[in-house]
Amino acid sequence: MAEPQDTPSFQRAKGGQVREALDRLEGLVVDGLKHGFFDYSIACEVANGGKRQLVIRAGKSHKFTIPENEVPR
């Protein structure tokens, strides 16, 4: 069954590095809200072969390498 077209592509990500990065980000935000304050940063750059290097800095860094074919369109 096809996903509705109005569903954001990031919500349709079922697996892979995109889903893992989004899950990690959600967990960090929820933890920060519970704690009461937080300061995070997110950076992304294109590496060899069109891969995206996504880094979430939240006390410690979480790095994700996202293949070009996993980038939501």
C-alpha positions in Angstrom: 0.0 0.0 0.0 1.4 3.4 -1.0 2.1 6.1 1.6 -0.1 9.3 1.3 1.7 12.0 -0.7 1.2 14.5 2.2 3.3 12.4 4.6 6.7 14.0 5.0 9.5 11.9 3.4 11.4 11.7 6.7 8.4 10.0 8.3 8.4 7.4 5.5 12.1 6.4 6.2 11.8 2.9 7.5 15.4 2.0 8.1 19.0 2.8 7.4 21.0 5.7 8.6 18.3 8.4 8.1 15.9 6.6 10.4 18.7 5.9 13.0 19.7 9.6 12.9 16.1 10.8 13.3 15.5 8.4 16.2 18.7 9.5 17.9 17.7 13.2 17.5 14.3 12.5 18.8 15.7 10.8 21.9 18.2 13.6 22.5 15.4 16.3 22.3 13.1 14.3 24.7 16.0 13.8 27.1 16.8 17.5 27.0 13.2 18.5 27.6 13.1 16.2 30.6 16.3 17.7 31.9 15.0 21.2 31.4 17.6 22.7 29.1 20.0 21.7 26.4 22.2 23.0 23.5 22.7 20.8 20.5 24.1 21.4 17.0 23.6 19.5 13.7 26.0 19.7 10.8 26.0 18.0 7.4 28.4 17.9 4.5 28.6 15.9 1.2 31.4 13.4 1.1 32.8 11.0 -1.5 30.1 9.4 -3.7 27.4 11.8 -2.7 27.3 10.4 0.9 26.1 12.7 3.6 28.1 13.0 6.8 25.6 14.1 9.5 27.0 15.0 12.9 24.8 15.7 15.9 26.8 17.4 18.7 25.0 16.9 22.1 27.6 16.6 24.8 29.2 14.0 22.7 29.1 13.7 18.9 27.0 11.2 17.0 28.1 10.7 13.4 25.9 9.1 10.6 27.0 8.4 7.1 24.0 8.5 4.8 24.3 7.0 1.3 22.9 9.2 -1.4 20.2 6.6 -2.2 18.8 6.9 1.4 18.4 10.7 1.2 14.6 11.3 1.1 13.4 13.0 -2.1 
